[in-house]
Every structure is written in structure tokens, then in C-alpha cells.
Amino acid sequence: MFVFIISRDWRNIYINDLASFKAKLFRDGFNLDKDKFFIVSANRRYLGYKKIDQQFEVFYLLCPQILTPLFLLVAPIIFLGKEIAGKPDLCYATTPFMAWAFWPLKYFLEIPVFCNYVSSVSEIVRQKGGLKRKIAAKMVGLLEFWGAKMADILMPNSQWLKQKLLNWRISPSKIIFRPVRPPQIKINPEQVEELRQVYNLAGKKVIFTAARLEKEKNIALILQAASLLKDSDFVWLIAGEGSQEAALKKLAGELGLQDKVIFLGYIDHVSIWPYYELCLVFVLPSLSEGMPTVILEALLMAKPVVASDIAGNRELVENNRTGLLFNPTSASELSEKINQVLSDSDLSNSLAQHGQQKALAYVGQYQGLEQIYQNTICHH
């Protein structure tokens, strides 16, 4: 297929880390042996057209994050203005917030719009707090609604996001529940042992979290909970980067956790498996999620999960069966749940076993994007 994508590339991965972007496209269901991509992307550094290889072409548009809606108005014009060999098979958006920008291509060129729905952008904006954010969340919510109404196919990866679309009175015929693609788990025992030595984890109880270091991920609660754990013989590994990194490291120091909490920086999904292997429990304290891939990965690795009691996490984490849920505002409750897992091997093993079964059943429903395209577009 030939696919047009509108995106935001703040980390410059198309240029500096194309392998990570290809891994994301693979997870999204594309066939990287056959598909071709033209991408118009918001960026903080680059401007202009770049042909990366025979498979990828990118047009970068300088755009601060606050002007993303304006970027979405301009992006289709850039696409229309570029001389392109052949009409794309489909337009692809990662969220309904992006999907509305495709309207001129849908209505004038009759290109179908497919929309992956893995998170609610308006909910993420709202969770950051403040009056301006609440107003922005309302505006983003309207664009999400418009994008959902306009898309030909919407692919939520969780039941609560599917229900949100139904609440918007989106036709059920346009909604295809599509779980996350089964990940390729790769573990090198030598690498696991090397990481154990690098971070001095021998004899330690390892807790692991993978999340962006942003307010909506609620990482500060992790640090508060870490200071309350009964068992002092632990190390908490946190994988991720973001705008809160400096503040979180400062808080860790103030709580005396310099030797207990290790900030690993960004780790892509291809390289993350050894860290799951090292841990005794995986923790995700987010305030908002669609269907968190990291929880799915931890469950597939048969690791006990402790997660915040929010809609997205409840998709996979059934309290006291496939994991433990906690109030995302309570550090004491989080520490209590972790203590339970670390001190009760029967509970830990039961959660791991049932969690893995739940995750395998979930990924077993996966459909590739080409399969959905052939079944829904080509047959009409």
C-alpha cells in the first residue's frame, strides 16, 4: 500500500532513528516489506522535504506544540502541492485529533481515512491541569470528535475507547476493535546479566516502570511510594524521558532515593525486554491511558503488574486476578500493593499466570492493517 501519514516528530526519529519509527509502523500493523509512506510531520528543528530512502519521504514543518492545530490545517496542502507518483491507497492517523486534517483528501481525492485510536489526546491535555489546559482540552475534544466523524475506519485498541466512539454516535460499521500487534519478545541472557552488573542489581528486588516523564504519567507518585516501601532492599528502574525529568530527579534526591531509583532515559520497545526480565513487579501510575502497551508487554513476560485504577489500565488489569489496581492519587496505597507482591510469592505467581493468559487472549484478536483495508475498502 501507499500511505499518507500526518504526524509529530519531536524526537527526529525519521532522520536519527528510522529503525524505531519502522518498529512503530510494524506495531501499527503495516507491512514494511511492501508498504510505502509519505509523511508530513510537525518538527521543532527541520523544515522542508527529505527523501530518506525508497520507502520513506518526509516533509518537515517547523511548528511549536501549541500551534499543532494550525499545522494540521497546512499539512494536507503540502501533500497536495507535492508531485507524487500515484494516488495513495489510504490516509492514516494515529488519533482522531489528527484524522480531521485529512478532510480535503477524503472529499476531493476520495482517499479513505483510517484512524488508529490508542489514546484520547483531549484527556491527556486535561490531566495536565490548569484553566488554560481545560480550555485547550475542550478544543482538542471537538477536533477529536470531528476527526472521528470524518474517518472511514476507526480502530480502537481498547473497549473503553470503542465505547467512547459509540457515545459520540459513530456508526458501529466504521469501528473495528483492533488490539495491539503481538510484540516480538527478544531476550539475550548475556545482556540481562550485563545490566544486572551495570546497575548493581545482584540480590536486589527490582521494580520497573516505563513511561514518558510527563505530568499525566504521574511519576512523582512513584517516588513518594518508593519512600514508603517496607522492604528497603529494592531498586526502582524508570525508563523514559520528558519535560519533568529534572524535577523528578530533584524530588528523588529530596526523598533520599538517589541509590534506590535509577532513571534509565529513553528505551525503545525493541530494547526494553531485558528490563522486564530483571523485574519482580511492573508499575504504571498514569492518570490517563488508552490501552498501555507497556502493561501488555509486562503481562506477556509473566510479570505481576500494579497499575493505577483508570479506564485504560482496567482493559488488561483485573484487580486481584491479572494485577493489582490502586488509587492514582495515593502513594501509600501504591506502596502497599507493591509490598503485597514482593512479600507474597503465591500472589505474585497467580497474578503473573492469569495476567499472561489475559494478554495472550487480547493479542490473539489482532488484525493487520492490510487485512482490514482489503476487507472494508476493497470489498465495497
N, C-alpha and C positions, 0 to 999 in steps of 0.2 A: 504493500500500500504506500501511497504518497500522502504524507500527513502534514498539515499546518498546525503549529503549536504557538500559542501566546503564553509567555512565562515571565518570571522574575528570576534573574540570576545574580543575586547579591554576592555569591562566593566565586563568581567567574569560573564555574566548573567546566563550561563548554571549552574554554581555552586551556585552563590549567589542570583540569582533572576530568577529561572526557570519559574515562572509564567509569567514574562514579555516576555520571549522567546516563551512560548506557545501562548501568546496573539499575538505575531508577526506571528507565523506559522498559527494561525487561520485567521489573516488578509490576509495572503498569499494564503489562500484557502484550507489548509489541513483539514482533518477530524481527530481531536485529539482523538476521541473515538476509532479509528481503526488503524490509520497510525503509523508506527514505523520509527525511524530515527537513522542513523549512521552519525556522523558529524566529519569531520576533520577541525580543527579550528586553525588559527594563534592566538597567545596569547603572552602577554608580561611577564607573570608570571609562567604559568603552563607548564609542559612537561609530556606527557605520557597519557596512556589510563585511562578513568574513566567511569564506568557504573553508570549512575545517577539513573535510575530505569529501569523497564522492557520495557519502551518505548524509552528511550534515551541512546545512547552510544556516547562518545566523545573521540577523540584523540587530545590532545593539542600539538601544536608545537611552541616552543619559536621562535618568529620572530618579529624584529622591522618592522615598517610600510614600510620603504624604501625597505625592502627585500621581499615584498609581492609577486612579480613575481616569485622569487625563491621558495617561499613556495608553490605556485600553481603548480610548477613542481614536488615537492616532495609529495604533498597531495595524488594524486592517487596511488602512490607506497605504501604509508602507508595503504591505503584502500585494495589494492591487497594483501598486506602482512599479513593482519589480517584474521584469520579463521572466517568465517561468515556463519551463517546458512541460506542458500538460497540466490539466486541472487536478488539484489534489482530490483524493478519494474522500477525505474527511477532515474536518477541523476538530482539534482535540483540546479540551480544557481540563485542568486539574481540579477546578471547583466551579460551581455556578457563578461565583463572583467574576471569574474570568470569561465564562461562556457568553455573557451578554455582548461582549465585544465582537463576536462573530456575526452579528445580525446582517451586515451588508453582504457578507459572503454567502450566507444562507439564502437570503431573499433575492439577491441579484445574480449569483452564480449557481445557486441551488446545490451548494455543498452541504452535506449533512453534518450536524454538530453533535459530537459525542462528549459527554461530560462525566469524568470520574468524580465521585463525591466522597471524599475521605475525611473532611473536616468542615466545620462551619466557621468561615472567616469572621462573620459578624460576632459570633460567640467569643472567639479569641480576642477580638478588639475590645469587646465589652469587659472581659475578665481583667484587662489591664487597669481598669479603674479610672475614676475622674469623670467630670461632666463632659469634657470635650470627647473623651473616648466613647461615652454613652451616646452622644450625638452622632459621632462617626459610625458607631455600630448600627444605628438606625439606618443611615445612608447606605452602608455596606449591605445591610439586610435587604433593602429594596433592590439593590443590584443583584444580589443572590437570587431573589425571587424572580426578577426579570430574566436572568440567565437560565433559571430552571424552567420557566415557562417557554423559553425560546428553543431550548435544546431538543434535539430529536430523540436522543437516548441518554438517560441518566443512570449512572452505575454506582449506587451507594454500596459501601463495603460493611455497613452495619445496619441492624434492624431499626435503630432509633433514628438514623439519618433517612432511611426509607420512609419511616412514619412521618418525619418532618416534611418530606416531599408530598406525601398523601394529604397532610394537613394543609398544604398550600394548594390542594385540589389539582395537583399534577396528575394527568391521566396514567392509571396503572400500566397501560400498554407501553408507556415510554420508560418505565422503571424496570431495570434489571438488577436484582441483587447480585453483586459480584464480590466475593471475598478476596482478600489479598492472595497474590500468587504464592504457592508454596515455595519458601526460600530454599536456596542451595546451601545447606549447612556444611561448612568446611572447618575441620578442627585438626590442627597439627600438634600432636602431643609435645613435641620439642618446643614449639612456640609457647604453649601453655606453661611449661616448666621454666622457660626463659622469663616470661612475665612474672611468674611467682618469685623468681630470684631478683629481678629488676626492682619490683615493688616491695620486696621483703615480706612476702605473704605466708611464708612457711609457718604452720601452726596457728595461723590467724583464721578467724571466721569472716569470710568475705561477703560483703553486701554490695550489690551492683545496681546502678541507675544509669540509664541512657536517655537523655532529654536535652533539648535546647535550653540554654541558660537564660531564659526569659521569664517574666513575672508569671505568665499563665501556666508555666510548668511547676511553679510552687517549690522551687529547690530550697529556698530558705527554710521551709518546714523540715526538710531532711536534716539540715544542720542542727536545728533545735531538737529534733528527735534523737539524733546521734548523741547529743549531750546528756540524754536521759536514759540511755540503754543501760541495763543492769550489768550485762556482760561487757567488761572493758577490753576483752581480747578480740577486738574486731578491727577491720579496715573497710572503709566505705569508698568504693571506686565510683566516680561520676564522670561519664563520657558525654561530652557536648561542649558547645561554645555559644556565645551570645552576649547581649549587651549588659547582662547582670554579672558577668564573670568577676570583675574587680570587686564589686560589692559583696559577692558571695564569699570570695576568698578572704576579704576583710572580716566578715562575720565569722567565718570558720576560725580565724585567728583569735577573735574576741572570745569565742566559746572554748578556746583551748583545744581545738581539734586538728592542729597542724599535723600531728602524727597519725591521726585517725581517718582523715578524709583526703583523698587524692583526686585532684582534678586532672583528667586524662586529656582534655581537649577533644577536638572533633575526631570521631572514628566512624568510617563508613560501614555500611551493612555487610560488605564483603569481608571486612577485617574484624568484625565485632564478636565472632563466635568464641574465640578463646576466653573472652571476658565472662561470657555466660558460663563457660565450663568451670571457671575458677570460683564462681559464687555459690553460696549456700541459699541465698534468697535474693530475688529481684524486686525492686521497689519503684513504683511510679506514683508521684504525689500530685499529678496535674489537676488544674481547676477546670480544664476543658479538653476533650479529645473526641475524635471521630471514632475510629477503631484503631487503637495504638498498635502499630506493627511491632514495637519492642516487647509488648506483653505477649503477643503471638509467638515471637521468637523465643522468649524465655520459657513459655509453656511447651513449645516443641522440643526444647532442650531438657524438658522434665525438671524445671526449676520451680520451687514454690514462689508464688507471686503475692506481694502485698501492694494493693493499689487503692487510690482514692475512690470513694463511693460516688462516681459520676456516671452519666449515661454511657459514654464511650467505653469505659473500663468494664462496666457490667455486661457488655456484649460477650466477653470471654470469662470474666471472673465472677463466679457464683460463690457468694460468701460461705466459708467453711466447707466448700466442696472442691472447687477448682482454684481457690485462692482465698485471701482474706481482704476484706474491704474496710476502710477507715474513713472517718470524717476528715475531709481535706483541710479543715481549719484547726485540727487538734494534733499537736506534736506528741502529746502524752499518749493518745490513742495509737498513733503510728508506732511509737516506741514499744508499746505494749504488744501490738501484733507481731512485731519483729522478734521480740523476746519469746513469744509463743513458738514461733517457727524454729528459732535457734535452740530452744531448750527441750522441744518435744519432737523426737525423731519420727514417731509414729504419725503425728500430724503432718510433719514435713513430707514424709513419703506418700501419704494419702493425697495431699494437695498436688504433689508433683505428678502422681499417676493419673488422677482424674483430670488435672489441667492439661496434660499431654493428650489424653483422649478427646477432650473438648476441642483443642487446637487442630488435631488431625481431622475431626469431623468438619470443622469450619473450612479449612483449606481444600477439603475434598469437593467443595461446591464451586471451585474456581473455574472460570471460563476465560479463554484467551480473547483478546480484542478482535482479532481477525475472525474468530468463530462467531462472535456477537454481530460483527459487521455483515458477514455473509448471511446469517440467519434473519437479521432485521431489515437490512437495507436492500440487499441484492434480491431478496425474495418478494419484495413489494413492487 
